[in-house]
Amino acid sequence: MSQTIVATADKLPSRVSWGAIIAGGLVAVTAGAMLNILGVAIGASTVDPMIPGETPSAGSFGIAGAIWLLVSNLLALACGGYVAARLSGTADDTDGVLHGLSVWAVAFLVSALLLGNLASGAARGVGSLVQGAASTAASAAAQAVPEMTDPEALVDRLQASLQGGGDPANLTEDQRRAEMTRIISERATSGSFEPAARERLASLAAVEFGIPPAEATQRIQALEAEATRLAQQAETRAREAAEAAARAAAVGSYWVFATLLLGAAASVIGARVGTRKSLLMASRRLA
């Protein structure tokens, strides 16, 4: 009777040091914050309100700030990678590089979390201020014009102003203006005047402003042509703004990707420098 021999391989020990990775990530975040604060201090020291010509321009500030931010973050990530590789105690270059990449990922996540908390806190503060200002304005308006907050009064005013459809000469000024506003609003919604609506608007405008109906029609046509031209210009500007925003978003995304890639490279370089020498060399030194 044959016996089946089952070969089992020993489980390889884990060579990851989470303590070293967390320590390296904290060192990277702290060093980056320290260098960024130093950059703010240097930038603020260059501002001289007494001598405007001595103060750098906004463009120079922006370029210098971006360069400083990039360099400071790269140095911080290199320090974090060095610390993680050194504290891990590994003598393998691949293990040291992986520890450096882990520090890069941890530092990115911690920075994103901190920035997210700051942004959400600022948004909540602004929202509270806006809500308080709106409540104050509503209370002041209600106290100053109490009759405007009465629902029955608003309904009466609305019904009185929207009554129309008869001879424009027999309508009140509020009724004519309310009907003119309604016709213009319908034109803005539909994009063009109906023939009957244009004639009605011309008759209302002739009575309201005391001009002949033909002149009122000409003015309405001129205003309609001007509104069409302005709408086309607004559409063109909106399209150009959308294209510019898309290009800016693409360029910004490329820069962020390049920054993250350089940060990973800096972490790897720091980890390679911080990786311990081989155990054979250490044993020779001890011997």
NORRACOR-V698058 format. One record per backbone hydrogen bond with DSSP energy under -1.0 kcal/mol. NH is the residue of the N-H (numbers start at 1). CO is the residue of the C=O. If there is no record, write none. Layout:
((NH,CO) (NH,CO))
This chain:
((21,17) (22,18) (23,19) (24,20) (25,21) (26,22) (27,23) (28,24) (29,25) (30,26) (31,27) (32,28) (33,29) (34,30) (35,31) (36,32) (37,33) (38,34) (39,35) (40,36) (41,37) (42,38) (43,39) (44,40) (45,41) (47,44) (54,51) (55,52) (61,57) (62,58) (63,59) (64,60) (65,61) (66,62) (67,63) (68,64) (69,65) (70,66) (71,67) (72,68) (73,69) (74,70) (75,71) (76,72) (77,73) (78,74) (79,75) (80,76) (81,77) (82,78) (83,79) (84,80) (85,81) (86,82) (87,83) (88,84) (96,92) (97,93) (98,94) (99,95) (100,96) (101,97) (102,98) (103,99) (104,100) (105,101) (106,102) (107,103) (108,104) (109,105) (110,106) (111,107) (112,108) (113,109) (114,110) (115,111) (116,112) (117,113) (118,114) (119,115) (120,116) (121,117) (122,118) (123,119) (124,120) (125,121) (126,122) (127,123) (128,124) (129,125) (130,126) (131,127) (132,128) (133,129) (134,130) (135,131) (136,132) (137,133) (138,134) (139,135) (140,136) (141,137) (142,138) (143,139) (144,140) (145,141) (154,150) (155,151) (156,152) (157,153) (158,154) (159,155) (160,156) (161,157) (162,158) (170,167) (176,172) (177,173) (178,174) (179,175) (180,176) (181,177) (182,178) (183,179) (184,180) (185,181) (186,182) (187,183) (188,184) (189,185) (190,186) (191,187) (198,194) (199,195) (200,196) (201,197) (202,198) (203,199) (204,200) (205,201) (206,202) (207,203) (208,204) (209,205) (211,206) (216,212) (217,213) (218,214) (219,215) (220,216) (221,217) (222,218) (223,219) (224,220) (225,221) (226,222) (227,223) (228,224) (229,225) (230,226) (231,227) (232,228) (233,229) (234,230) (235,231) (236,232) (237,233) (238,234) (239,235) (240,236) (241,237) (242,238) (243,239) (244,240) (245,241) (246,242) (247,243) (248,244) (249,245) (250,246) (251,247) (252,248) (253,249) (254,250) (255,251) (256,252) (257,253) (258,254) (259,255) (260,256) (261,257) (262,258) (263,259) (264,260) (265,261) (266,262) (267,263) (268,264) (269,265) (270,266) (271,267) (272,268) (273,269) (274,270) (275,271) (276,90) (282,278) (283,279) (284,280) (285,281) (286,282) (287,283))
